[in-house]
Amino acid sequence: MKKLPIGVSDFKKLIEENYIYVDKTRYIYDLVNNGVYIFLSRPRRFGKSLLLSTIEYLYAVSYTHL
């Protein structure tokens, strides 16, 4: 059974340690390619750090495959 990612804000840890993860990379693609500034105004514990960690790993993977 998958674990709940309470307090986990690192994308790599989330995937490698079998936590539940809702894939929203389609929305991340739109966010990154929009070309405007974004202010992430969300309450505490709503995944802001996890979102940035996911973007970090997406870019790291794309650079290693060049």
PDB file of N, CA, C, O and CB in Angstrom:
ATOM      1  N   MET A   1       0.841  -1.176   0.000  1.00  0.00           N
ATOM      2  CA  MET A   1       0.000   0.000   0.000  1.00  0.00           C
ATOM      3  C   MET A   1       0.890   1.244   0.000  1.00  0.00           C
ATOM      4  O   MET A   1       1.877   1.314   0.731  1.00  0.00           O
ATOM      5  CB  MET A   1      -0.959  -0.005   1.219  1.00  0.00           C
ATOM      6  N   LYS A   2       0.530   2.212  -0.821  1.00  0.00           N
ATOM      7  CA  LYS A   2       1.296   3.448  -0.891  1.00  0.00           C
ATOM      8  C   LYS A   2       1.071   4.303   0.351  1.00  0.00           C
ATOM      9  O   LYS A   2       0.010   4.267   0.974  1.00  0.00           O
ATOM     10  CB  LYS A   2       0.922   4.232  -2.146  1.00  0.00           C
ATOM     11  N   LYS A   3       2.105   5.075   0.691  1.00  0.00           N
ATOM     12  CA  LYS A   3       2.056   5.936   1.871  1.00  0.00           C
ATOM     13  C   LYS A   3       1.564   7.331   1.486  1.00  0.00           C
ATOM     14  O   LYS A   3       1.707   7.755   0.340  1.00  0.00           O
ATOM     15  CB  LYS A   3       3.447   6.021   2.543  1.00  0.00           C
ATOM     16  N   LEU A   4       0.987   8.031   2.448  1.00  0.00           N
ATOM     17  CA  LEU A   4       0.606   9.430   2.239  1.00  0.00           C
ATOM     18  C   LEU A   4       1.845  10.302   2.415  1.00  0.00           C
ATOM     19  O   LEU A   4       2.614  10.091   3.353  1.00  0.00           O
ATOM     20  CB  LEU A   4      -0.530   9.865   3.230  1.00  0.00           C
ATOM     21  N   PRO A   5       2.051  11.269   1.540  1.00  0.00           N
ATOM     22  CA  PRO A   5       3.262  12.094   1.601  1.00  0.00           C
ATOM     23  C   PRO A   5       3.140  13.285   2.553  1.00  0.00           C
ATOM     24  O   PRO A   5       3.342  14.428   2.144  1.00  0.00           O
ATOM     25  CB  PRO A   5       3.601  12.597   0.220  1.00  0.00           C
ATOM     26  N   ILE A   6       2.819  13.031   3.787  1.00  0.00           N
ATOM     27  CA  ILE A   6       2.663  14.117   4.760  1.00  0.00           C
ATOM     28  C   ILE A   6       4.033  14.671   5.116  1.00  0.00           C
ATOM     29  O   ILE A   6       4.871  13.958   5.668  1.00  0.00           O
ATOM     30  CB  ILE A   6       1.923  13.625   6.036  1.00  0.00           C
ATOM     31  N   GLY A   7       4.260  15.929   4.807  1.00  0.00           N
ATOM     32  CA  GLY A   7       5.524  16.583   5.108  1.00  0.00           C
ATOM     33  C   GLY A   7       6.635  16.318   4.100  1.00  0.00           C
ATOM     34  O   GLY A   7       7.762  16.767   4.305  1.00  0.00           O
ATOM     35  N   VAL A   8       6.347  15.603   3.021  1.00  0.00           N
ATOM     36  CA  VAL A   8       7.364  15.310   2.006  1.00  0.00           C
ATOM     37  C   VAL A   8       7.260  16.353   0.909  1.00  0.00           C
ATOM     38  O   VAL A   8       6.203  16.521   0.302  1.00  0.00           O
ATOM     39  CB  VAL A   8       7.192  13.868   1.421  1.00  0.00           C
ATOM     40  N   SER A   9       8.366  17.062   0.651  1.00  0.00           N
ATOM     41  CA  SER A   9       8.343  18.093  -0.385  1.00  0.00           C
ATOM     42  C   SER A   9       9.434  17.883  -1.419  1.00  0.00           C
ATOM     43  O   SER A   9       9.783  18.811  -2.149  1.00  0.00           O
ATOM     44  CB  SER A   9       8.486  19.465   0.238  1.00  0.00           C
ATOM     45  N   ASP A  10       9.978  16.673  -1.491  1.00  0.00           N
ATOM     46  CA  ASP A  10      11.005  16.349  -2.472  1.00  0.00           C
ATOM     47  C   ASP A  10      10.444  15.334  -3.461  1.00  0.00           C
ATOM     48  O   ASP A  10      10.086  14.221  -3.075  1.00  0.00           O
ATOM     49  CB  ASP A  10      12.285  15.803  -1.783  1.00  0.00           C
ATOM     50  N   PHE A  11      10.367  15.710  -4.729  1.00  0.00           N
ATOM     51  CA  PHE A  11       9.770  14.878  -5.761  1.00  0.00           C
ATOM     52  C   PHE A  11      10.473  13.523  -5.872  1.00  0.00           C
ATOM     53  O   PHE A  11       9.812  12.489  -5.970  1.00  0.00           O
ATOM     54  CB  PHE A  11       9.812  15.600  -7.101  1.00  0.00           C
ATOM     55  N   LYS A  12      11.795  13.525  -5.856  1.00  0.00           N
ATOM     56  CA  LYS A  12      12.546  12.281  -6.001  1.00  0.00           C
ATOM     57  C   LYS A  12      12.226  11.314  -4.854  1.00  0.00           C
ATOM     58  O   LYS A  12      12.020  10.123  -5.088  1.00  0.00           O
ATOM     59  CB  LYS A  12      14.060  12.572  -6.048  1.00  0.00           C
ATOM     60  N   LYS A  13      12.186  11.814  -3.639  1.00  0.00           N
ATOM     61  CA  LYS A  13      11.869  10.984  -2.482  1.00  0.00           C
ATOM     62  C   LYS A  13      10.448  10.437  -2.602  1.00  0.00           C
ATOM     63  O   LYS A  13      10.196   9.275  -2.280  1.00  0.00           O
ATOM     64  CB  LYS A  13      12.031  11.789  -1.172  1.00  0.00           C
ATOM     65  N   LEU A  14       9.533  11.266  -3.060  1.00  0.00           N
ATOM     66  CA  LEU A  14       8.140  10.873  -3.220  1.00  0.00           C
ATOM     67  C   LEU A  14       8.009   9.678  -4.159  1.00  0.00           C
ATOM     68  O   LEU A  14       7.262   8.742  -3.874  1.00  0.00           O
ATOM     69  CB  LEU A  14       7.314  12.045  -3.743  1.00  0.00           C
ATOM     70  N   ILE A  15       8.731   9.707  -5.273  1.00  0.00           N
ATOM     71  CA  ILE A  15       8.647   8.639  -6.264  1.00  0.00           C
ATOM     72  C   ILE A  15       9.396   7.395  -5.794  1.00  0.00           C
ATOM     73  O   ILE A  15       8.872   6.284  -5.875  1.00  0.00           O
ATOM     74  CB  ILE A  15       9.205   9.115  -7.608  1.00  0.00           C
ATOM     75  N   GLU A  16      10.619   7.580  -5.304  1.00  0.00           N
ATOM     76  CA  GLU A  16      11.457   6.436  -4.934  1.00  0.00           C
ATOM     77  C   GLU A  16      10.957   5.681  -3.711  1.00  0.00           C
ATOM     78  O   GLU A  16      11.198   4.480  -3.595  1.00  0.00           O
ATOM     79  CB  GLU A  16      12.855   6.900  -4.682  1.00  0.00           C
ATOM     80  N   GLU A  17      10.267   6.357  -2.799  1.00  0.00           N
ATOM     81  CA  GLU A  17       9.831   5.710  -1.568  1.00  0.00           C
ATOM     82  C   GLU A  17       8.349   5.342  -1.569  1.00  0.00           C
ATOM     83  O   GLU A  17       7.752   5.123  -0.515  1.00  0.00           O
ATOM     84  CB  GLU A  17      10.121   6.606  -0.403  1.00  0.00           C
ATOM     85  N   ASN A  18       7.757   5.277  -2.777  1.00  0.00           N
ATOM     86  CA  ASN A  18       6.413   4.733  -2.977  1.00  0.00           C
ATOM     87  C   ASN A  18       5.310   5.508  -2.249  1.00  0.00           C
ATOM     88  O   ASN A  18       4.439   4.914  -1.612  1.00  0.00           O
ATOM     89  CB  ASN A  18       6.385   3.305  -2.528  1.00  0.00           C
ATOM     90  N   TYR A  19       5.359   6.839  -2.349  1.00  0.00           N
ATOM     91  CA  TYR A  19       4.287   7.670  -1.804  1.00  0.00           C
ATOM     92  C   TYR A  19       3.206   7.874  -2.863  1.00  0.00           C
ATOM     93  O   TYR A  19       3.459   7.703  -4.055  1.00  0.00           O
ATOM     94  CB  TYR A  19       4.839   9.036  -1.318  1.00  0.00           C
ATOM     95  N   ILE A  20       2.025   8.232  -2.435  1.00  0.00           N
ATOM     96  CA  ILE A  20       0.953   8.589  -3.370  1.00  0.00           C
ATOM     97  C   ILE A  20       1.326   9.911  -4.034  1.00  0.00           C
ATOM     98  O   ILE A  20       1.747  10.851  -3.360  1.00  0.00           O
ATOM     99  CB  ILE A  20      -0.439   8.696  -2.639  1.00  0.00           C
ATOM    100  N   TYR A  21       1.171   9.983  -5.348  1.00  0.00           N
ATOM    101  CA  TYR A  21       1.478  11.214  -6.083  1.00  0.00           C
ATOM    102  C   TYR A  21       0.465  11.383  -7.206  1.00  0.00           C
ATOM    103  O   TYR A  21       0.273  10.469  -8.008  1.00  0.00           O
ATOM    104  CB  TYR A  21       2.933  11.188  -6.650  1.00  0.00           C
ATOM    105  N   VAL A  22      -0.178  12.530  -7.272  1.00  0.00           N
ATOM    106  CA  VAL A  22      -1.104  12.847  -8.356  1.00  0.00           C
ATOM    107  C   VAL A  22      -0.311  13.609  -9.404  1.00  0.00           C
ATOM    108  O   VAL A  22       0.161  14.718  -9.154  1.00  0.00           O
ATOM    109  CB  VAL A  22      -2.347  13.682  -7.849  1.00  0.00           C
ATOM    110  N   ASP A  23      -0.169  13.014 -10.568  1.00  0.00           N
ATOM    111  CA  ASP A  23       0.656  13.595 -11.624  1.00  0.00           C
ATOM    112  C   ASP A  23      -0.041  14.803 -12.253  1.00  0.00           C
ATOM    113  O   ASP A  23      -1.121  14.683 -12.831  1.00  0.00           O
ATOM    114  CB  ASP A  23       0.972  12.541 -12.701  1.00  0.00           C
ATOM    115  N   LYS A  24       0.593  15.961 -12.129  1.00  0.00           N
ATOM    116  CA  LYS A  24       0.047  17.192 -12.700  1.00  0.00           C
ATOM    117  C   LYS A  24       1.059  17.848 -13.634  1.00  0.00           C
ATOM    118  O   LYS A  24       1.066  19.069 -13.790  1.00  0.00           O
ATOM    119  CB  LYS A  24      -0.360  18.172 -11.585  1.00  0.00           C
ATOM    120  N   THR A  25       1.913  17.035 -14.251  1.00  0.00           N
ATOM    121  CA  THR A  25       2.960  17.596 -15.109  1.00  0.00           C
ATOM    122  C   THR A  25       2.380  18.319 -16.321  1.00  0.00           C
ATOM    123  O   THR A  25       3.025  19.214 -16.867  1.00  0.00           O
ATOM    124  CB  THR A  25       3.903  16.493 -15.571  1.00  0.00           C
ATOM    125  N   ARG A  26       1.182  17.950 -16.748  1.00  0.00           N
ATOM    126  CA  ARG A  26       0.552  18.669 -17.852  1.00  0.00           C
ATOM    127  C   ARG A  26       0.341  20.135 -17.481  1.00  0.00           C
ATOM    128  O   ARG A  26       0.549  21.029 -18.301  1.00  0.00           O
ATOM    129  CB  ARG A  26      -0.790  18.012 -18.229  1.00  0.00           C
ATOM    130  N   TYR A  27      -0.071  20.368 -16.250  1.00  0.00           N
ATOM    131  CA  TYR A  27      -0.290  21.733 -15.783  1.00  0.00           C
ATOM    132  C   TYR A  27       1.033  22.461 -15.570  1.00  0.00           C
ATOM    133  O   TYR A  27       1.126  23.669 -15.792  1.00  0.00           O
ATOM    134  CB  TYR A  27      -1.101  21.727 -14.488  1.00  0.00           C
ATOM    135  N   ILE A  28       2.050  21.727 -15.141  1.00  0.00           N
ATOM    136  CA  ILE A  28       3.380  22.317 -14.959  1.00  0.00           C
ATOM    137  C   ILE A  28       3.914  22.781 -16.304  1.00  0.00           C
ATOM    138  O   ILE A  28       4.499  23.860 -16.397  1.00  0.00           O
ATOM    139  CB  ILE A  28       4.360  21.302 -14.305  1.00  0.00           C
ATOM    140  N   TYR A  29       3.720  21.984 -17.343  1.00  0.00           N
ATOM    141  CA  TYR A  29       4.158  22.359 -18.688  1.00  0.00           C
ATOM    142  C   TYR A  29       3.504  23.676 -19.103  1.00  0.00           C
ATOM    143  O   TYR A  29       4.183  24.577 -19.597  1.00  0.00           O
ATOM    144  CB  TYR A  29       3.819  21.243 -19.706  1.00  0.00           C
ATOM    145  N   ASP A  30       2.209  23.791 -18.908  1.00  0.00           N
ATOM    146  CA  ASP A  30       1.497  25.037 -19.246  1.00  0.00           C
ATOM    147  C   ASP A  30       2.014  26.206 -18.418  1.00  0.00           C
ATOM    148  O   ASP A  30       2.181  27.309 -18.938  1.00  0.00           O
ATOM    149  CB  ASP A  30      -0.017  24.871 -19.026  1.00  0.00           C
ATOM    150  N   LEU A  31       2.268  25.973 -17.139  1.00  0.00           N
ATOM    151  CA  LEU A  31       2.757  27.008 -16.236  1.00  0.00           C
ATOM    152  C   LEU A  31       4.128  27.521 -16.671  1.00  0.00           C
ATOM    153  O   LEU A  31       4.359  28.729 -16.710  1.00  0.00           O
ATOM    154  CB  LEU A  31       2.826  26.474 -14.808  1.00  0.00           C
ATOM    155  N   VAL A  32       5.030  26.607 -16.995  1.00  0.00           N
ATOM    156  CA  VAL A  32       6.395  26.970 -17.358  1.00  0.00           C
ATOM    157  C   VAL A  32       6.440  27.645 -18.731  1.00  0.00           C
ATOM    158  O   VAL A  32       7.214  28.581 -18.931  1.00  0.00           O
ATOM    159  CB  VAL A  32       7.295  25.729 -17.350  1.00  0.00           C
ATOM    160  N   ASN A  33       5.635  27.192 -19.660  1.00  0.00           N
ATOM    161  CA  ASN A  33       5.668  27.727 -21.025  1.00  0.00           C
ATOM    162  C   ASN A  33       4.759  28.918 -21.249  1.00  0.00           C
ATOM    163  O   ASN A  33       4.662  29.415 -22.371  1.00  0.00           O
ATOM    164  CB  ASN A  33       5.299  26.660 -21.986  1.00  0.00           C
ATOM    165  N   ASN A  34       4.091  29.388 -20.207  1.00  0.00           N
ATOM    166  CA  ASN A  34       3.190  30.523 -20.329  1.00  0.00           C
ATOM    167  C   ASN A  34       3.953  31.828 -20.560  1.00  0.00           C
ATOM    168  O   ASN A  34       3.462  32.716 -21.258  1.00  0.00           O
ATOM    169  CB  ASN A  34       2.325  30.636 -19.084  1.00  0.00           C
ATOM    170  N   GLY A  35       5.144  31.951 -19.981  1.00  0.00           N
ATOM    171  CA  GLY A  35       5.967  33.127 -20.215  1.00  0.00           C
ATOM    172  C   GLY A  35       5.597  34.353 -19.400  1.00  0.00           C
ATOM    173  O   GLY A  35       6.003  35.463 -19.744  1.00  0.00           O
ATOM    174  N   VAL A  36       4.846  34.179 -18.342  1.00  0.00           N
ATOM    175  CA  VAL A  36       4.499  35.295 -17.472  1.00  0.00           C
ATOM    176  C   VAL A  36       4.906  34.947 -16.049  1.00  0.00           C
ATOM    177  O   VAL A  36       5.154  33.786 -15.725  1.00  0.00           O
ATOM    178  CB  VAL A  36       2.981  35.624 -17.554  1.00  0.00           C
ATOM    179  N   TYR A  37       4.969  35.970 -15.205  1.00  0.00           N
ATOM    180  CA  TYR A  37       5.285  35.734 -13.802  1.00  0.00           C
ATOM    181  C   TYR A  37       4.084  35.116 -13.091  1.00  0.00           C
ATOM    182  O   TYR A  37       2.935  35.475 -13.347  1.00  0.00           O
ATOM    183  CB  TYR A  37       5.707  37.046 -13.111  1.00  0.00           C
ATOM    184  N   ILE A  38       4.376  34.192 -12.206  1.00  0.00           N
ATOM    185  CA  ILE A  38       3.329  33.508 -11.451  1.00  0.00           C
ATOM    186  C   ILE A  38       3.581  33.712  -9.961  1.00  0.00           C
ATOM    187  O   ILE A  38       4.700  33.523  -9.483  1.00  0.00           O
ATOM    188  CB  ILE A  38       3.283  31.989 -11.804  1.00  0.00           C
ATOM    189  N   PHE A  39       2.545  34.095  -9.234  1.00  0.00           N
ATOM    190  CA  PHE A  39       2.620  34.196  -7.786  1.00  0.00           C
ATOM    191  C   PHE A  39       1.830  33.027  -7.207  1.00  0.00           C
ATOM    192  O   PHE A  39       0.614  32.940  -7.381  1.00  0.00           O
ATOM    193  CB  PHE A  39       2.069  35.578  -7.271  1.00  0.00           C
ATOM    194  N   LEU A  40       2.532  32.130  -6.517  1.00  0.00           N
ATOM    195  CA  LEU A  40       1.881  30.950  -5.955  1.00  0.00           C
ATOM    196  C   LEU A  40       1.336  31.275  -4.571  1.00  0.00           C
ATOM    197  O   LEU A  40       2.036  31.141  -3.567  1.00  0.00           O
ATOM    198  CB  LEU A  40       2.866  29.757  -5.886  1.00  0.00           C
ATOM    199  N   SER A  41       0.112  31.693  -4.533  1.00  0.00           N
ATOM    200  CA  SER A  41      -0.525  32.050  -3.269  1.00  0.00           C
ATOM    201  C   SER A  41      -1.422  30.901  -2.834  1.00  0.00           C
ATOM    202  O   SER A  41      -2.584  30.814  -3.230  1.00  0.00           O
ATOM    203  CB  SER A  41      -1.339  33.373  -3.400  1.00  0.00           C
ATOM    204  N   ARG A  42      -0.865  30.032  -2.021  1.00  0.00           N
ATOM    205  CA  ARG A  42      -1.598  28.880  -1.507  1.00  0.00           C
ATOM    206  C   ARG A  42      -1.383  28.801  -0.006  1.00  0.00           C
ATOM    207  O   ARG A  42      -0.362  29.274   0.493  1.00  0.00           O
ATOM    208  CB  ARG A  42      -1.147  27.563  -2.205  1.00  0.00           C
ATOM    209  N   PRO A  43      -2.308  28.224   0.712  1.00  0.00           N
ATOM    210  CA  PRO A  43      -2.108  28.052   2.159  1.00  0.00           C
ATOM    211  C   PRO A  43      -0.936  27.118   2.458  1.00  0.00           C
ATOM    212  O   PRO A  43      -0.419  26.435   1.574  1.00  0.00           O
ATOM    213  CB  PRO A  43      -3.386  27.506   2.809  1.00  0.00           C
ATOM    214  N   ARG A  44      -0.544  27.109   3.691  1.00  0.00           N
ATOM    215  CA  ARG A  44       0.518  26.198   4.121  1.00  0.00           C
ATOM    216  C   ARG A  44       0.125  24.765   3.799  1.00  0.00           C
ATOM    217  O   ARG A  44      -1.049  24.399   3.852  1.00  0.00           O
ATOM    218  CB  ARG A  44       0.804  26.355   5.634  1.00  0.00           C
ATOM    219  N   ARG A  45       1.133  23.958   3.464  1.00  0.00           N
ATOM    220  CA  ARG A  45       0.977  22.520   3.251  1.00  0.00           C
ATOM    221  C   ARG A  45       0.126  22.180   2.030  1.00  0.00           C
ATOM    222  O   ARG A  45      -0.525  21.135   2.003  1.00  0.00           O
ATOM    223  CB  ARG A  45       0.367  21.893   4.473  1.00  0.00           C
ATOM    224  N   PHE A  46       0.123  23.057   1.012  1.00  0.00           N
ATOM    225  CA  PHE A  46      -0.636  22.806  -0.210  1.00  0.00           C
ATOM    226  C   PHE A  46       0.256  22.497  -1.405  1.00  0.00           C
ATOM    227  O   PHE A  46      -0.197  22.595  -2.545  1.00  0.00           O
ATOM    228  CB  PHE A  46      -1.506  23.994  -0.525  1.00  0.00           C
ATOM    229  N   GLY A  47       1.525  22.125  -1.171  1.00  0.00           N
ATOM    230  CA  GLY A  47       2.366  21.610  -2.237  1.00  0.00           C
ATOM    231  C   GLY A  47       3.180  22.602  -3.030  1.00  0.00           C
ATOM    232  O   GLY A  47       3.616  22.278  -4.134  1.00  0.00           O
ATOM    233  N   LYS A  48       3.406  23.797  -2.518  1.00  0.00           N
ATOM    234  CA  LYS A  48       4.215  24.770  -3.259  1.00  0.00           C
ATOM    235  C   LYS A  48       5.649  24.273  -3.422  1.00  0.00           C
ATOM    236  O   LYS A  48       6.203  24.328  -4.520  1.00  0.00           O
ATOM    237  CB  LYS A  48       4.207  26.134  -2.545  1.00  0.00           C
ATOM    238  N   SER A  49       6.247  23.791  -2.342  1.00  0.00           N
ATOM    239  CA  SER A  49       7.624  23.298  -2.399  1.00  0.00           C
ATOM    240  C   SER A  49       7.723  22.042  -3.252  1.00  0.00           C
ATOM    241  O   SER A  49       8.701  21.866  -3.979  1.00  0.00           O
ATOM    242  CB  SER A  49       8.150  23.016  -0.992  1.00  0.00           C
ATOM    243  N   LEU A  50       6.738  21.176  -3.174  1.00  0.00           N
ATOM    244  CA  LEU A  50       6.729  19.970  -4.005  1.00  0.00           C
ATOM    245  C   LEU A  50       6.616  20.343  -5.476  1.00  0.00           C
ATOM    246  O   LEU A  50       7.263  19.718  -6.317  1.00  0.00           O
ATOM    247  CB  LEU A  50       5.569  19.037  -3.600  1.00  0.00           C
ATOM    248  N   LEU A  51       5.820  21.336  -5.802  1.00  0.00           N
ATOM    249  CA  LEU A  51       5.701  21.799  -7.187  1.00  0.00           C
ATOM    250  C   LEU A  51       7.052  22.276  -7.707  1.00  0.00           C
ATOM    251  O   LEU A  51       7.452  21.918  -8.815  1.00  0.00           O
ATOM    252  CB  LEU A  51       4.658  22.931  -7.295  1.00  0.00           C
ATOM    253  N   LEU A  52       7.754  23.077  -6.921  1.00  0.00           N
ATOM    254  CA  LEU A  52       9.062  23.573  -7.348  1.00  0.00           C
ATOM    255  C   LEU A  52      10.082  22.444  -7.440  1.00  0.00           C
ATOM    256  O   LEU A  52      10.928  22.451  -8.334  1.00  0.00           O
ATOM    257  CB  LEU A  52       9.560  24.650  -6.385  1.00  0.00           C
ATOM    258  N   SER A  53      10.015  21.484  -6.540  1.00  0.00           N
ATOM    259  CA  SER A  53      10.900  20.326  -6.600  1.00  0.00           C
ATOM    260  C   SER A  53      10.623  19.507  -7.857  1.00  0.00           C
ATOM    261  O   SER A  53      11.557  19.027  -8.499  1.00  0.00           O
ATOM    262  CB  SER A  53      10.732  19.453  -5.346  1.00  0.00           C
ATOM    263  N   THR A  54       9.360  19.343  -8.213  1.00  0.00           N
ATOM    264  CA  THR A  54       8.995  18.611  -9.430  1.00  0.00           C
ATOM    265  C   THR A  54       9.540  19.328 -10.658  1.00  0.00           C
ATOM    266  O   THR A  54      10.091  18.684 -11.551  1.00  0.00           O
ATOM    267  CB  THR A  54       7.462  18.455  -9.538  1.00  0.00           C
ATOM    268  N   ILE A  55       9.396  20.645 -10.719  1.00  0.00           N
ATOM    269  CA  ILE A  55       9.935  21.420 -11.847  1.00  0.00           C
ATOM    270  C   ILE A  55      11.447  21.276 -11.905  1.00  0.00           C
ATOM    271  O   ILE A  55      12.013  21.127 -12.988  1.00  0.00           O
ATOM    272  CB  ILE A  55       9.544  22.914 -11.728  1.00  0.00           C
ATOM    273  N   GLU A  56      12.107  21.317 -10.754  1.00  0.00           N
ATOM    274  CA  GLU A  56      13.565  21.146 -10.704  1.00  0.00           C
ATOM    275  C   GLU A  56      13.975  19.808 -11.310  1.00  0.00           C
ATOM    276  O   GLU A  56      14.893  19.763 -12.129  1.00  0.00           O
ATOM    277  CB  GLU A  56      14.071  21.246  -9.252  1.00  0.00           C
ATOM    278  N   TYR A  57      13.322  18.730 -10.928  1.00  0.00           N
ATOM    279  CA  TYR A  57      13.678  17.411 -11.452  1.00  0.00           C
ATOM    280  C   TYR A  57      13.309  17.258 -12.919  1.00  0.00           C
ATOM    281  O   TYR A  57      14.019  16.578 -13.659  1.00  0.00           O
ATOM    282  CB  TYR A  57      13.000  16.328 -10.641  1.00  0.00           C
ATOM    283  N   LEU A  58      12.213  17.873 -13.359  1.00  0.00           N
ATOM    284  CA  LEU A  58      11.878  17.824 -14.780  1.00  0.00           C
ATOM    285  C   LEU A  58      12.954  18.487 -15.635  1.00  0.00           C
ATOM    286  O   LEU A  58      13.324  17.965 -16.687  1.00  0.00           O
ATOM    287  CB  LEU A  58      10.532  18.496 -15.027  1.00  0.00           C
ATOM    288  N   TYR A  59      13.458  19.641 -15.182  1.00  0.00           N
ATOM    289  CA  TYR A  59      14.521  20.311 -15.916  1.00  0.00           C
ATOM    290  C   TYR A  59      15.838  19.526 -15.828  1.00  0.00           C
ATOM    291  O   TYR A  59      16.574  19.454 -16.812  1.00  0.00           O
ATOM    292  CB  TYR A  59      14.715  21.734 -15.381  1.00  0.00           C
ATOM    293  N   ALA A  60      16.137  18.949 -14.687  1.00  0.00           N
ATOM    294  CA  ALA A  60      17.372  18.161 -14.530  1.00  0.00           C
ATOM    295  C   ALA A  60      17.361  16.962 -15.469  1.00  0.00           C
ATOM    296  O   ALA A  60      18.383  16.643 -16.075  1.00  0.00           O
ATOM    297  CB  ALA A  60      17.540  17.687 -13.066  1.00  0.00           C
ATOM    298  N   VAL A  61      16.230  16.303 -15.595  1.00  0.00           N
ATOM    299  CA  VAL A  61      16.126  15.149 -16.499  1.00  0.00           C
ATOM    300  C   VAL A  61      16.252  15.596 -17.949  1.00  0.00           C
ATOM    301  O   VAL A  61      16.908  14.921 -18.742  1.00  0.00           O
ATOM    302  CB  VAL A  61      14.787  14.405 -16.287  1.00  0.00           C
ATOM    303  N   SER A  62      15.636  16.723 -18.313  1.00  0.00           N
ATOM    304  CA  SER A  62      15.719  17.182 -19.693  1.00  0.00           C
ATOM    305  C   SER A  62      17.138  17.585 -20.070  1.00  0.00           C
ATOM    306  O   SER A  62      17.527  17.401 -21.223  1.00  0.00           O
ATOM    307  CB  SER A  62      14.775  18.347 -19.914  1.00  0.00           C
ATOM    308  N   TYR A  63      17.927  18.129 -19.144  1.00  0.00           N
ATOM    309  CA  TYR A  63      19.305  18.502 -19.434  1.00  0.00           C
ATOM    310  C   TYR A  63      20.226  17.303 -19.515  1.00  0.00           C
ATOM    311  O   TYR A  63      21.210  17.340 -20.254  1.00  0.00           O
ATOM    312  CB  TYR A  63      19.810  19.453 -18.394  1.00  0.00           C
ATOM    313  N   THR A  64      19.938  16.235 -18.774  1.00  0.00           N
ATOM    314  CA  THR A  64      20.796  15.059 -18.827  1.00  0.00           C
ATOM    315  C   THR A  64      20.558  14.244 -20.087  1.00  0.00           C
ATOM    316  O   THR A  64      21.381  13.398 -20.437  1.00  0.00           O
ATOM    317  CB  THR A  64      20.574  14.193 -17.605  1.00  0.00           C
ATOM    318  N   HIS A  65      19.445  14.481 -20.777  1.00  0.00           N
ATOM    319  CA  HIS A  65      19.141  13.740 -22.006  1.00  0.00           C
ATOM    320  C   HIS A  65      19.455  14.531 -23.270  1.00  0.00           C
ATOM    321  O   HIS A  65      19.003  14.156 -24.352  1.00  0.00           O
ATOM    322  CB  HIS A  65      17.687  13.339 -22.017  1.00  0.00           C
ATOM    323  N   LEU A  66      20.212  15.610 -23.160  1.00  0.00           N
ATOM    324  CA  LEU A  66      20.566  16.391 -24.355  1.00  0.00           C
ATOM    325  C   LEU A  66      21.678  15.735 -25.133  1.00  0.00           C
ATOM    326  O   LEU A  66      22.101  16.256 -26.166  1.00  0.00           O
ATOM    327  CB  LEU A  66      20.978  17.804 -23.972  1.00  0.00           C
TER     328      LEU A  66
END
